[in-house]
């Protein structure tokens, strides 16, 4: 699910930020924001399924830390820095590329999980 969410998010934002301002752009941004927030739930489910119950507290604390530091705090900061350097329109057009990193990480995680499940 998380891989699919990243694909849909990148596609919706990529199309929306290349359209002229208006209702169609807003119609694509609304579901894009939904798919952005949906990755938090899938990450929690992945952590819950991949870690033993004895360390769930530590695993979820680490997930929350990385969500906040790398995603919720760094994303707007980096977008703002790029917008200051090249302009807001250009920065927003490059924003969908931010979906590539989690997409890649989810793919690698899936491959590792499948390989580990086959060994058991």
N, CA, C and O of each residue as an XYZ file, in Angstrom:
480
protein
N       0.815     -1.191      0.000
C       0.000      0.000      0.000
C       0.866      1.265      0.000
O       0.584      2.226     -0.715
N       1.914      1.243      0.810
C       2.754      2.439      0.913
C       3.417      2.773     -0.421
O       3.548      3.944     -0.775
N       3.832      1.749     -1.156
C       4.451      1.972     -2.471
C       3.444      2.607     -3.417
O       3.769      3.548     -4.141
N       2.235      2.096     -3.408
C       1.173      2.657     -4.243
C       0.837      4.090     -3.856
O       0.622      4.938     -4.721
N       0.792      4.360     -2.544
C       0.520      5.722     -2.088
C       1.578      6.695     -2.589
O       1.252      7.807     -3.003
N       2.839      6.285     -2.555
C       3.911      7.159     -3.042
C       3.769      7.429     -4.539
O       3.985      8.552     -4.996
N       3.408      6.409     -5.289
C       3.210      6.593     -6.736
C       2.067      7.559     -7.026
O       2.197      8.463     -7.851
N       0.943      7.358     -6.335
C      -0.219      8.231     -6.546
C       0.108      9.653     -6.108
O      -0.238     10.611     -6.800
N       0.769      9.795     -4.967
C       1.140     11.121     -4.471
C       2.032     11.854     -5.470
O       1.757     13.002     -5.817
N       3.080     11.210     -5.926
C       3.981     11.845     -6.883
C       3.282     12.227     -8.176
O       3.535     13.293     -8.737
N       2.405     11.356     -8.642
C       1.673     11.636     -9.883
C       0.720     12.811     -9.719
O       0.705     13.722    -10.547
N      -0.078     12.795     -8.646
C      -1.042     13.879     -8.427
C      -0.354     15.224     -8.253
O      -0.763     16.217     -8.856
N       0.692     15.260     -7.429
C       1.386     16.527     -7.220
C       2.127     16.977     -8.474
O       2.178     18.170     -8.774
N       2.700     16.027     -9.204
C       3.403     16.367    -10.432
C       2.488     17.016    -11.456
O       2.860     17.992    -12.108
N       1.292     16.466    -11.592
C       0.327     17.039    -12.542
C      -0.207     18.364    -12.019
O      -0.294     19.341    -12.763
N      -0.569     18.400    -10.727
C      -1.201     19.595    -10.164
C      -0.287     20.816    -10.230
O      -0.746     21.908    -10.564
N       0.986     20.651     -9.918
C       1.874     21.811     -9.893
C       2.312     22.253    -11.284
O       2.980     23.278    -11.418
N       1.956     21.517    -12.300
C       2.252     21.947    -13.665
C       1.035     22.576    -14.341
O       1.144     23.116    -15.442
N      -0.119     22.508    -13.687
C      -1.328     23.125    -14.214
C      -1.377     24.605    -13.831
O      -0.743     25.018    -12.859
N      -2.124     25.396    -14.589
C      -2.313     26.787    -14.164
C      -3.174     26.825    -12.893
O      -3.935     25.898    -12.616
N      -3.041     27.892    -12.146
C      -3.810     28.019    -10.909
C      -5.295     28.007    -11.220
O      -5.752     28.642    -12.170
N      -6.047     27.266    -10.395
C      -7.484     27.207    -10.615
C      -8.101     26.006     -9.931
O      -7.467     25.330     -9.121
N      -9.359     25.756    -10.280
C     -10.111     24.682     -9.628
C      -9.562     23.293     -9.937
O      -9.567     22.422     -9.067
N      -9.094     23.076    -11.150
C      -8.555     21.766    -11.502
C      -7.300     21.463    -10.687
O      -7.099     20.335    -10.239
N      -6.469     22.467    -10.502
C      -5.273     22.279     -9.688
C      -5.649     21.930     -8.251
O      -5.058     21.029     -7.656
N      -6.627     22.636     -7.691
C      -7.078     22.342     -6.326
C      -7.716     20.963     -6.232
O      -7.577     20.278     -5.218
N      -8.416     20.555     -7.290
C      -9.042     19.233     -7.293
C      -8.000     18.118     -7.272
O      -8.280     17.033     -6.764
N      -6.823     18.356     -7.804
C      -5.756     17.359     -7.762
C      -4.927     17.461     -6.479
O      -4.379     16.460     -6.017
N      -4.832     18.646     -5.908
C      -4.066     18.812     -4.682
C      -4.763     18.188     -3.470
O      -4.098     17.664     -2.577
N      -6.090     18.240     -3.436
C      -6.826     17.683     -2.284
C      -6.558     16.191     -2.104
O      -6.185     15.783     -1.004
N      -6.730     15.359     -3.131
C      -6.387     13.950     -2.928
C      -4.887     13.730     -2.756
O      -4.474     12.761     -2.121
N      -4.076     14.616     -3.313
C      -2.632     14.511     -3.114
C      -2.262     14.647     -1.648
O      -1.406     13.917     -1.149
N      -2.900     15.573     -0.963
C      -2.651     15.760      0.468
C      -3.135     14.536      1.244
O      -2.506     14.132      2.222
N      -4.244     13.950      0.813
C      -4.730     12.723      1.459
C      -3.682     11.613      1.355
O      -3.390     10.946      2.347
N      -3.121     11.414      0.178
C      -2.135     10.359     -0.001
C      -0.823     10.681      0.707
O      -0.092      9.767      1.086
N      -0.515     11.947      0.889
C       0.668     12.321      1.656
C       0.520     11.862      3.104
O       1.434     11.262      3.670
N      -0.626     12.145      3.693
C      -0.859     11.771      5.091
C      -1.052     10.270      5.261
O      -0.846      9.748      6.356
N      -1.437      9.575      4.219
C      -1.707      8.135      4.335
C      -0.432      7.327      4.584
O      -0.501      6.203      5.082
N       0.712      7.879      4.247
C       1.947      7.130      4.475
C       2.249      6.949      5.954
O       2.953      6.008      6.321
N       1.737      7.820      6.810
C       1.976      7.674      8.246
C       1.315      6.409      8.782
O       1.907      5.696      9.593
N       0.122      6.133      8.348
C      -0.571      4.925      8.806
C       0.086      3.652      8.308
O       0.203      2.677      9.050
N       0.512      3.656      7.064
C       1.151      2.458      6.529
C       2.497      2.202      7.192
O       2.876      1.051      7.410
N       3.221      3.270      7.512
C       4.504      3.089      8.220
C       4.274      2.451      9.582
O       5.032      1.573      9.993
N       3.250      2.880     10.274
C       2.950      2.307     11.589
C       2.598      0.830     11.468
O       3.020      0.016     12.290
N       1.829      0.488     10.447
C       1.466     -0.922     10.255
C       2.688     -1.762      9.907
O       2.815     -2.895     10.372
N       3.574     -1.226      9.108
C       4.803     -1.948      8.748
C       5.656     -2.185      9.993
O       6.165     -3.287     10.199
N       5.810     -1.156     10.819
C       6.594     -1.290     12.044
C       5.953     -2.313     12.977
O       6.653     -3.144     13.555
N       4.646     -2.261     13.128
C       3.957     -3.199     14.025
C       4.120     -4.643     13.561
O       4.269     -5.549     14.381
N       4.093     -4.857     12.252
C       4.219     -6.212     11.730
C       5.641     -6.729     11.669
O       5.862     -7.940     11.656
N       6.607     -5.826     11.632
C       7.996     -6.254     11.426
C       8.816     -6.326     12.708
O       9.949     -6.806     12.683
N       8.273     -5.864     13.817
C       9.044     -5.884     15.057
C       8.356     -6.758     16.097
O       7.130     -6.863     16.110
N       9.131     -7.377     16.956
C       8.538     -8.169     18.040
C       7.781     -7.265     19.023
O       8.176     -6.118     19.234
N       6.712     -7.764     19.614
C       5.927     -6.939     20.552
C       6.747     -6.370     21.704
O       6.410     -5.309     22.229
N       7.805     -7.048     22.103
C       8.604     -6.576     23.235
C       9.290     -5.241     22.957
O       9.593     -4.502     23.894
N       9.539     -4.922     21.698
C      10.222     -3.659     21.386
C       9.332     -2.690     20.601
O       9.843     -1.759     19.979
N       8.021     -2.891     20.619
C       7.128     -1.979     19.901
C       7.290     -0.531     20.364
O       7.286      0.388     19.544
N       7.431     -0.326     21.672
C       7.575      1.038     22.177
C       8.778      1.744     21.578
O       8.672      2.886     21.130
N       9.908      1.079     21.569
C      11.123      1.677     20.991
C      10.992      1.866     19.487
O      11.435      2.878     18.943
N      10.389      0.900     18.823
C      10.237      0.990     17.371
C       9.325      2.153     16.981
O       9.626      2.901     16.051
N       8.205      2.298     17.698
C       7.297      3.404     17.381
C       7.885      4.752     17.769
O       7.612      5.754     17.108
N       8.683      4.796     18.824
C       9.350      6.046     19.190
C      10.348      6.459     18.110
O      10.449      7.636     17.765
N      11.081      5.485     17.583
C      12.031      5.770     16.508
C      11.297      6.231     15.251
O      11.729      7.172     14.586
N      10.190      5.569     14.929
C       9.378      5.977     13.773
C       8.895      7.407     13.934
O       8.991      8.195     12.993
N       8.386      7.757     15.090
C       7.894      9.108     15.338
C       9.011     10.131     15.228
O       8.821     11.202     14.652
N      10.163      9.809     15.772
C      11.306     10.714     15.691
C      11.686     10.980     14.233
O      11.862     12.130     13.830
N      11.811      9.915     13.452
C      12.208     10.096     12.058
C      11.118     10.758     11.230
O      11.423     11.551     10.339
N       9.847     10.449     11.505
C       8.754     11.138     10.807
C       8.823     12.633     11.045
O       8.662     13.423     10.115
N       9.060     13.022     12.284
C       9.064     14.440     12.619
C      10.323     15.151     12.137
O      10.241     16.258     11.605
N      11.474     14.536     12.315
C      12.721     15.211     11.944
C      12.934     15.217     10.432
O      13.242     16.256      9.849
N      12.770     14.063      9.804
C      13.068     13.971      8.376
C      11.912     14.396      7.482
O      12.138     14.894      6.379
N      10.692     14.210      7.932
C       9.562     14.493      7.064
C       8.839     15.781      7.387
O       8.812     16.711      6.581
N       8.254     15.830      8.568
C       7.400     16.957      8.898
C       8.157     18.254      9.124
O       7.611     19.330      8.878
N       9.386     18.182      9.581
C      10.161     19.392      9.826
C      11.074     19.732      8.652
O      11.139     20.886      8.229
N      11.766     18.749      8.135
C      12.747     19.015      7.077
C      12.096     19.334      5.739
O      12.622     20.148      4.980
N      10.970     18.713      5.438
C      10.322     18.937      4.143
C       9.988     20.391      3.872
O      10.424     20.935      2.858
N       9.223     21.042      4.752
C       8.928     22.463      4.520
C      10.164     23.353      4.570
O      10.245     24.350      3.852
N      11.124     22.994      5.414
C      12.352     23.795      5.509
C      13.127     23.746      4.197
O      13.559     24.780      3.688
N      13.301     22.549      3.653
C      14.045     22.402      2.395
C      13.279     23.044      1.245
O      13.877     23.702      0.393
N      11.960     22.858      1.214
C      11.154     23.488      0.165
C      11.268     25.002      0.248
O      11.350     25.673     -0.781
N      11.274     25.550      1.461
C      11.435     26.994      1.636
C      12.791     27.486      1.176
O      12.893     28.549      0.563
N      13.843     26.717      1.467
C      15.178     27.111      1.009
C      15.262     27.117     -0.513
O      15.832     28.030     -1.111
N      14.685     26.087     -1.134
C      14.689     26.032     -2.604
C      13.853     27.177     -3.170
O      14.236     27.800     -4.160
N      12.707     27.454     -2.538
C      11.848     28.544     -3.007
C      12.556     29.889     -2.888
O      12.394     30.751     -3.752
N      13.332     30.075     -1.834
C      14.088     31.327     -1.702
C      15.148     31.457     -2.791
O      15.447     32.561     -3.245
N      15.706     30.339     -3.203
C      16.782     30.373     -4.193
C      16.264     30.516     -5.616
O      16.819     31.286     -6.400
N      15.200     29.780     -5.964
C      14.770     29.753     -7.366
C      13.337     30.204     -7.585
O      12.907     30.321     -8.733
N      12.590     30.460     -6.535
C      11.200     30.891     -6.668
C      10.238     29.783     -6.267
O      10.545     28.598     -6.391
N       9.081     30.184     -5.789
C       8.111     29.225     -5.264
C       7.556     28.305     -6.349
O       7.405     27.105     -6.117
N       7.255     28.840     -7.515
C       6.687     27.997     -8.586
C       7.649     26.880     -8.978
O       7.232     25.735     -9.159
N       8.908     27.200     -9.108
C       9.911     26.193     -9.478
C      10.058     25.169     -8.360
O      10.139     23.968     -8.618
N      10.093     25.642     -7.122
C      10.234     24.732     -5.981
C       9.057     23.769     -5.904
O       9.251     22.582     -5.644
N       7.856     24.254     -6.123
C       6.681     23.382     -6.065
C       6.650     22.398     -7.229
O       6.128     21.293     -7.083
N       7.190     22.772     -8.363
C       7.238     21.822     -9.484
C       8.207     20.673     -9.211
O       8.026     19.573     -9.733
N       9.231     20.921     -8.399
C      10.190     19.872     -8.046
C       9.752     19.072     -6.818
O      10.332     18.026     -6.526
N       8.749     19.545     -6.107
C       8.289     18.896     -4.882
C       7.862     17.440     -5.067
O       8.128     16.633     -4.176
N       7.213     17.056     -6.175
C       6.830     15.645     -6.324
C       8.006     14.670     -6.312
O       7.821     13.484     -6.041
N       9.204     15.153     -6.599
C      10.366     14.266     -6.530
C      10.636     13.788     -5.108
O      11.327     12.789     -4.907
N      10.092     14.501     -4.120
C      10.260     14.076     -2.729
C       9.555     12.751     -2.468
O       9.861     12.090     -1.476
N       8.632     12.347     -3.315
C       7.957     11.053     -3.161
C       8.848      9.903     -3.623
O       8.556      8.743     -3.329
N       9.919     10.204     -4.335
C      10.806      9.156     -4.849
C      11.596      8.488     -3.720
O      11.787      7.272     -3.740
N      12.052      9.261     -2.745
C      12.835      8.687     -1.646
C      12.021      7.677     -0.830
O      12.481      6.549     -0.656
N      10.839      8.028     -0.326
C      10.093      7.006      0.417
C       9.677      5.833     -0.465
O       9.636      4.695      0.003
N       9.371      6.093     -1.726
C       9.036      5.013     -2.655
C      10.186      4.015     -2.739
O       9.977      2.803     -2.682
N      11.402      4.537     -2.875
C      12.586      3.687     -2.959
C      12.812      2.908     -1.664
O      13.115      1.715     -1.695
N      12.664      3.580     -0.539
C      12.856      2.924      0.753
C      11.809      1.829      0.965
O      12.134      0.750      1.461
N      10.558      2.098      0.593
C       9.509      1.083      0.732
C       9.781     -0.111     -0.180
O       9.536     -1.253      0.210
N      10.282      0.138     -1.384
C      10.621     -0.970     -2.292
C      11.744     -1.833     -1.719
O      11.661     -3.062     -1.728
N      12.784     -1.184     -1.224
C      13.898     -1.932     -0.626
C      13.408     -2.712      0.586
O      13.769     -3.875      0.764
N      12.598     -2.087      1.409
C      12.044     -2.768      2.575
C      11.195     -3.965      2.193
O      11.243     -5.002      2.854
N      10.419     -3.823      1.132
C       9.587     -4.941      0.671
C      10.450     -6.102      0.201
O      10.184     -7.256      0.537
N      11.481     -5.797     -0.574
C      12.361     -6.860     -1.061
C      13.056     -7.573      0.097
O      13.157     -8.800      0.111
N      13.530     -6.799      1.060
C      14.200     -7.408      2.224
C      13.222     -8.244      3.035
O      13.581     -9.325      3.502
N      12.010     -7.773      3.210
C      11.008     -8.499      3.992
C      10.633     -9.811      3.296
O      10.517    -10.847      3.950
N      10.445     -9.772      1.994
C      10.103    -10.982      1.249
C      11.247    -11.977      1.311
O      11.014    -13.172      1.493
N      12.481    -11.508      1.165
C      13.642    -12.399      1.235
C      13.762    -13.021      2.622
O      14.080    -14.203      2.747
N      13.513    -12.242      3.652
C      13.594    -12.773      5.017
C      12.453    -13.760      5.296
O      12.658    -14.768      5.973
N      11.272    -13.478      4.784
C      10.134    -14.379      4.995
C      10.347    -15.719      4.296
O       9.876    -16.749      4.779
N      11.045    -15.717      3.173
C      11.331    -16.976      2.467
C      12.313    -17.842      3.234
O      12.262    -19.068      3.142
N      13.216    -17.212      3.997
C      14.196    -17.968      4.772
C      13.565    -18.670      5.966
O      14.076    -19.693      6.421
N      12.482    -18.144      6.471
C      11.856    -18.738      7.664
C      10.984    -19.927      7.351
O      10.400    -20.520      8.258
